[in-house]
Amino acid sequence: MSDGGSKLGVANGVLTYSQLRKYGKIVNISFRLTDCSIPYGVVIGTLPEGYRPSTMISILGAVFDGSTSHTGTISLFPNGNIFQEITRTTIRVCIFSGSFIID
């Protein structure tokens, strides 16, 4: 098992929790951002080398805008970019978690 949580790059917000673990070819990712303002389709972070999928994948997550929780997905790209796909702009907390297989 290798842990890359400390290598997860964040473009917006404060990373208050991150876990990025690789078990052979299986990657588990889980992270929480606070104080975010992330519009739909914006890069919110970057996966380090060795933890990137070979094709675009989506994982489930939720955002909290101060009064309501909204669920949706983020996309992980082979170049490491992580895109938010939940249409909310005043976000206080983002929580995402999932697993995927790499080559």
Backbone as JSON Lines, residues from 0, in Angstrom:
{"i":0,"aa":"M","n":[0.84,-1.17,0.0],"ca":[0.0,0.0,0.0],"c":[0.89,1.24,0.0]}
{"i":1,"aa":"S","n":[0.53,2.21,-0.83],"ca":[1.23,3.5,-0.8],"c":[0.21,4.6,-0.57]}
{"i":2,"aa":"D","n":[0.64,5.65,0.14],"ca":[-0.26,6.74,0.51],"c":[0.22,8.02,-0.14]}
{"i":3,"aa":"G","n":[-0.64,8.63,-0.99],"ca":[-0.3,9.87,-1.67],"c":[-1.16,11.04,-1.23]}
{"i":4,"aa":"G","n":[-1.85,10.91,-0.11],"ca":[-2.75,11.96,0.36],"c":[-2.08,13.31,0.52]}
{"i":5,"aa":"S","n":[-0.83,13.31,0.95],"ca":[-0.14,14.58,1.14],"c":[0.28,15.21,-0.19]}
{"i":6,"aa":"K","n":[0.19,14.43,-1.29],"ca":[0.59,14.94,-2.61],"c":[-0.6,15.44,-3.42]}
{"i":7,"aa":"L","n":[-1.8,15.32,-2.9],"ca":[-2.99,15.76,-3.6],"c":[-2.97,17.28,-3.7]}
{"i":8,"aa":"G","n":[-2.96,17.81,-4.92],"ca":[-2.93,19.25,-5.11],"c":[-4.32,19.84,-5.09]}
{"i":9,"aa":"V","n":[-4.49,20.99,-4.46],"ca":[-5.78,21.65,-4.35],"c":[-5.69,23.04,-4.96]}
{"i":10,"aa":"A","n":[-6.63,23.37,-5.85],"ca":[-6.63,24.65,-6.53],"c":[-7.54,25.68,-5.86]}
{"i":11,"aa":"N","n":[-8.49,25.22,-5.05],"ca":[-9.47,26.12,-4.48],"c":[-9.93,25.57,-3.14]}
{"i":12,"aa":"G","n":[-10.01,26.4,-2.13],"ca":[-10.49,25.97,-0.83],"c":[-9.36,25.49,0.06]}
{"i":13,"aa":"V","n":[-9.73,25.02,1.24],"ca":[-8.78,24.52,2.23],"c":[-8.98,23.02,2.35]}
{"i":14,"aa":"L","n":[-7.93,22.26,2.1],"ca":[-7.99,20.8,2.21],"c":[-7.91,20.44,3.69]}
{"i":15,"aa":"T","n":[-9.03,19.96,4.26],"ca":[-9.07,19.64,5.68],"c":[-8.94,18.15,5.95]}
{"i":16,"aa":"Y","n":[-9.09,17.34,4.92],"ca":[-8.91,15.89,5.04],"c":[-8.56,15.34,3.68]}
{"i":17,"aa":"S","n":[-7.58,14.46,3.61],"ca":[-7.3,13.78,2.33],"c":[-6.74,12.4,2.59]}
{"i":18,"aa":"Q","n":[-7.19,11.49,1.78],"ca":[-6.67,10.13,1.81],"c":[-6.6,9.67,0.36]}
{"i":19,"aa":"L","n":[-5.43,9.28,-0.06],"ca":[-5.21,8.79,-1.42],"c":[-4.3,7.59,-1.28]}
{"i":20,"aa":"R","n":[-4.9,6.41,-1.36],"ca":[-4.14,5.18,-1.13],"c":[-4.24,4.26,-2.33]}
{"i":21,"aa":"K","n":[-3.13,3.61,-2.59],"ca":[-3.06,2.67,-3.72],"c":[-2.73,1.29,-3.17]}
{"i":22,"aa":"Y","n":[-3.58,0.33,-3.53],"ca":[-3.41,-1.07,-3.18],"c":[-3.25,-1.83,-4.48]}
{"i":23,"aa":"G","n":[-2.02,-2.04,-4.93],"ca":[-1.8,-2.64,-6.24],"c":[-2.3,-1.7,-7.31]}
{"i":24,"aa":"K","n":[-3.35,-2.1,-8.05],"ca":[-3.92,-1.26,-9.11],"c":[-5.19,-0.54,-8.67]}
{"i":25,"aa":"I","n":[-5.59,-0.69,-7.43],"ca":[-6.8,-0.05,-6.92],"c":[-6.42,1.2,-6.15]}
{"i":26,"aa":"V","n":[-7.04,2.33,-6.5],"ca":[-6.81,3.6,-5.82],"c":[-8.08,3.99,-5.07]}
{"i":27,"aa":"N","n":[-7.94,4.31,-3.8],"ca":[-9.02,4.85,-2.99],"c":[-8.73,6.33,-2.76]}
{"i":28,"aa":"I","n":[-9.71,7.17,-3.04],"ca":[-9.54,8.61,-2.83],"c":[-10.69,9.13,-1.98]}
{"i":29,"aa":"S","n":[-10.35,9.98,-1.05],"ca":[-11.34,10.62,-0.2],"c":[-10.77,11.95,0.25]}
{"i":30,"aa":"F","n":[-11.53,13.02,0.07],"ca":[-11.04,14.32,0.53],"c":[-12.18,15.26,0.86]}
{"i":31,"aa":"R","n":[-11.85,16.25,1.67],"ca":[-12.82,17.27,2.09],"c":[-12.17,18.64,1.93]}
{"i":32,"aa":"L","n":[-12.89,19.53,1.25],"ca":[-12.46,20.92,1.1],"c":[-13.45,21.8,1.84]}
{"i":33,"aa":"T","n":[-12.95,22.83,2.51],"ca":[-13.82,23.82,3.13],"c":[-13.5,25.19,2.54]}
{"i":34,"aa":"D","n":[-14.38,26.15,2.77],"ca":[-14.21,27.51,2.26],"c":[-14.0,27.52,0.75]}
{"i":35,"aa":"C","n":[-14.84,26.78,0.05],"ca":[-14.73,26.65,-1.41],"c":[-15.67,27.63,-2.1]}
{"i":36,"aa":"S","n":[-15.33,28.01,-3.29],"ca":[-16.26,28.66,-4.2],"c":[-15.92,28.1,-5.57]}
{"i":37,"aa":"I","n":[-16.55,26.99,-5.89],"ca":[-16.14,26.2,-7.04],"c":[-17.28,26.11,-8.05]}
{"i":38,"aa":"P","n":[-17.21,26.86,-9.15],"ca":[-18.23,26.74,-10.19],"c":[-18.13,25.4,-10.92]}
{"i":39,"aa":"Y","n":[-19.2,25.02,-11.57],"ca":[-19.26,23.8,-12.35],"c":[-18.12,23.76,-13.37]}
{"i":40,"aa":"G","n":[-17.45,22.62,-13.48],"ca":[-16.45,22.4,-14.52],"c":[-15.09,23.02,-14.26]}
{"i":41,"aa":"V","n":[-14.83,23.47,-13.04],"ca":[-13.55,24.1,-12.72],"c":[-12.61,23.05,-12.12]}
{"i":42,"aa":"V","n":[-11.32,23.14,-12.44],"ca":[-10.33,22.26,-11.84],"c":[-10.23,22.59,-10.35]}
{"i":43,"aa":"I","n":[-10.48,21.58,-9.5],"ca":[-10.4,21.81,-8.07],"c":[-9.13,21.22,-7.46]}
{"i":44,"aa":"G","n":[-8.43,20.41,-8.24],"ca":[-7.21,19.81,-7.72],"c":[-6.53,18.95,-8.75]}
{"i":45,"aa":"T","n":[-5.44,18.33,-8.32],"ca":[-4.64,17.5,-9.21],"c":[-4.18,16.24,-8.49]}
{"i":46,"aa":"L","n":[-4.33,15.11,-9.16],"ca":[-3.82,13.85,-8.64],"c":[-2.33,13.73,-8.94]}
{"i":47,"aa":"P","n":[-1.53,13.21,-8.03],"ca":[-0.12,13.03,-8.31],"c":[0.12,11.87,-9.28]}
{"i":48,"aa":"E","n":[1.29,11.88,-9.92],"ca":[1.69,10.76,-10.8],"c":[1.56,9.46,-10.02]}
{"i":49,"aa":"G","n":[1.18,8.4,-10.72],"ca":[1.05,7.1,-10.08],"c":[-0.32,6.83,-9.49]}
{"i":50,"aa":"Y","n":[-1.16,7.87,-9.43],"ca":[-2.52,7.73,-8.88],"c":[-3.57,8.18,-9.9]}
{"i":51,"aa":"R","n":[-3.18,8.3,-11.15],"ca":[-4.08,8.84,-12.18],"c":[-4.71,7.72,-12.99]}
{"i":52,"aa":"P","n":[-6.01,7.85,-13.32],"ca":[-6.66,6.83,-14.16],"c":[-6.2,6.96,-15.61]}
{"i":53,"aa":"S","n":[-6.31,5.87,-16.36],"ca":[-5.9,5.91,-17.77],"c":[-6.98,6.51,-18.66]}
{"i":54,"aa":"T","n":[-8.23,6.55,-18.18],"ca":[-9.33,7.2,-18.89],"c":[-10.1,8.05,-17.88]}
{"i":55,"aa":"M","n":[-10.92,8.96,-18.37],"ca":[-11.72,9.8,-17.49],"c":[-12.71,8.94,-16.72]}
{"i":56,"aa":"I","n":[-12.8,9.18,-15.41],"ca":[-13.78,8.49,-14.57],"c":[-14.48,9.51,-13.68]}
{"i":57,"aa":"S","n":[-15.61,9.12,-13.12],"ca":[-16.35,9.98,-12.2],"c":[-16.54,9.27,-10.88]}
{"i":58,"aa":"I","n":[-16.47,10.04,-9.78],"ca":[-16.77,9.49,-8.46],"c":[-17.82,10.36,-7.8]}
{"i":59,"aa":"L","n":[-18.53,9.79,-6.85],"ca":[-19.63,10.49,-6.18],"c":[-19.12,11.43,-5.11]}
{"i":60,"aa":"G","n":[-19.93,12.43,-4.83],"ca":[-19.59,13.36,-3.77],"c":[-20.78,14.2,-3.38]}
{"i":61,"aa":"A","n":[-20.54,15.12,-2.47],"ca":[-21.58,16.03,-2.01],"c":[-20.97,17.37,-1.68]}
{"i":62,"aa":"V","n":[-21.76,18.41,-1.83],"ca":[-21.34,19.75,-1.43],"c":[-22.42,20.32,-0.52]}
{"i":63,"aa":"F","n":[-22.02,21.22,0.35],"ca":[-22.94,21.87,1.28],"c":[-22.82,23.36,1.09]}
{"i":64,"aa":"D","n":[-23.92,24.04,0.81],"ca":[-23.86,25.47,0.51],"c":[-24.25,26.35,1.7]}
{"i":65,"aa":"G","n":[-24.32,25.76,2.88],"ca":[-24.68,26.52,4.07],"c":[-26.06,26.18,4.58]}
{"i":66,"aa":"S","n":[-26.94,25.71,3.69],"ca":[-28.28,25.33,4.12],"c":[-28.74,23.99,3.55]}
{"i":67,"aa":"T","n":[-28.18,23.59,2.42],"ca":[-28.62,22.38,1.73],"c":[-27.42,21.59,1.25]}
{"i":68,"aa":"S","n":[-27.55,20.27,1.3],"ca":[-26.53,19.38,0.75],"c":[-26.94,18.98,-0.67]}
{"i":69,"aa":"H","n":[-25.98,18.98,-1.6],"ca":[-26.24,18.62,-3.0],"c":[-25.28,17.5,-3.38]}
{"i":70,"aa":"T","n":[-25.8,16.45,-4.01],"ca":[-24.94,15.35,-4.44],"c":[-24.64,15.44,-5.92]}
{"i":71,"aa":"G","n":[-23.57,14.79,-6.32],"ca":[-23.17,14.78,-7.72],"c":[-21.85,14.06,-7.88]}
{"i":72,"aa":"T","n":[-21.1,14.43,-8.9],"ca":[-19.85,13.74,-9.18],"c":[-18.7,14.72,-9.42]}
{"i":73,"aa":"I","n":[-17.5,14.18,-9.36],"ca":[-16.33,14.87,-9.86],"c":[-15.7,13.95,-10.88]}
{"i":74,"aa":"S","n":[-14.98,14.52,-11.83],"ca":[-14.3,13.73,-12.85],"c":[-12.81,13.77,-12.61]}
{"i":75,"aa":"L","n":[-12.19,12.61,-12.77],"ca":[-10.75,12.46,-12.65],"c":[-10.22,12.15,-14.05]}
{"i":76,"aa":"F","n":[-9.22,12.92,-14.5],"ca":[-8.71,12.79,-15.86],"c":[-7.3,12.19,-15.86]}
{"i":77,"aa":"P","n":[-6.9,11.56,-16.97],"ca":[-5.56,10.97,-17.06],"c":[-4.42,11.96,-16.81]}
{"i":78,"aa":"N","n":[-4.63,13.24,-17.09],"ca":[-3.58,14.24,-16.83],"c":[-3.53,14.64,-15.35]}
{"i":79,"aa":"G","n":[-4.42,14.07,-14.53],"ca":[-4.43,14.35,-13.09],"c":[-5.45,15.38,-12.65]}
{"i":80,"aa":"N","n":[-6.05,16.11,-13.58],"ca":[-7.01,17.15,-13.21],"c":[-8.26,16.54,-12.58]}
{"i":81,"aa":"I","n":[-8.77,17.21,-11.55],"ca":[-10.0,16.84,-10.88],"c":[-11.0,17.97,-11.11]}
{"i":82,"aa":"F","n":[-12.14,17.65,-11.76],"ca":[-13.16,18.65,-12.08],"c":[-14.41,18.42,-11.24]}
{"i":83,"aa":"Q","n":[-14.96,19.49,-10.7],"ca":[-16.21,19.47,-9.94],"c":[-17.38,19.55,-10.91]}
{"i":84,"aa":"E","n":[-18.38,18.68,-10.73],"ca":[-19.53,18.66,-11.64],"c":[-20.86,18.81,-10.9]}
{"i":85,"aa":"I","n":[-20.84,19.6,-9.84],"ca":[-22.07,19.9,-9.1],"c":[-22.31,21.4,-9.24]}
{"i":86,"aa":"T","n":[-23.47,21.76,-9.81],"ca":[-23.71,23.17,-10.14],"c":[-24.12,24.01,-8.95]}
{"i":87,"aa":"R","n":[-23.14,24.36,-8.16],"ca":[-23.33,25.28,-7.05],"c":[-22.1,26.18,-6.99]}
{"i":88,"aa":"T","n":[-22.28,27.46,-6.71],"ca":[-21.14,28.36,-6.68],"c":[-20.79,28.84,-5.28]}
{"i":89,"aa":"T","n":[-21.73,28.85,-4.38],"ca":[-21.41,29.25,-3.0],"c":[-21.34,28.0,-2.14]}
{"i":90,"aa":"I","n":[-20.19,27.37,-2.17],"ca":[-20.01,26.1,-1.49],"c":[-19.14,26.32,-0.26]}
{"i":91,"aa":"R","n":[-19.57,25.76,0.85],"ca":[-18.77,25.85,2.08],"c":[-17.96,24.59,2.32]}
{"i":92,"aa":"V","n":[-18.51,23.44,1.95],"ca":[-17.83,22.17,2.17],"c":[-18.04,21.27,0.96]}
{"i":93,"aa":"C","n":[-16.97,20.61,0.5],"ca":[-17.04,19.62,-0.57],"c":[-16.47,18.32,-0.02]}
{"i":94,"aa":"I","n":[-17.18,17.23,-0.18],"ca":[-16.72,15.93,0.28],"c":[-16.85,14.93,-0.87]}
{"i":95,"aa":"F","n":[-15.73,14.29,-1.21],"ca":[-15.73,13.33,-2.3],"c":[-15.0,12.07,-1.87]}
{"i":96,"aa":"S","n":[-15.49,10.93,-2.35],"ca":[-14.88,9.66,-2.0],"c":[-15.19,8.63,-3.08]}
{"i":97,"aa":"G","n":[-14.22,7.78,-3.4],"ca":[-14.45,6.73,-4.37],"c":[-13.23,5.87,-4.58]}
{"i":98,"aa":"S","n":[-13.37,4.88,-5.44],"ca":[-12.28,3.97,-5.78],"c":[-12.27,3.77,-7.28]}
{"i":99,"aa":"F","n":[-11.08,3.51,-7.82],"ca":[-10.95,3.21,-9.23],"c":[-9.72,2.36,-9.47]}
{"i":100,"aa":"I","n":[-9.64,1.78,-10.66],"ca":[-8.52,0.92,-11.04],"c":[-7.64,1.66,-12.03]}
{"i":101,"aa":"I","n":[-6.32,1.58,-11.82],"ca":[-5.37,2.18,-12.75],"c":[-4.64,1.08,-13.5]}
{"i":102,"aa":"D","n":[-4.0,1.43,-14.61],"ca":[-3.23,0.45,-15.39],"c":[-1.86,0.24,-14.81]}
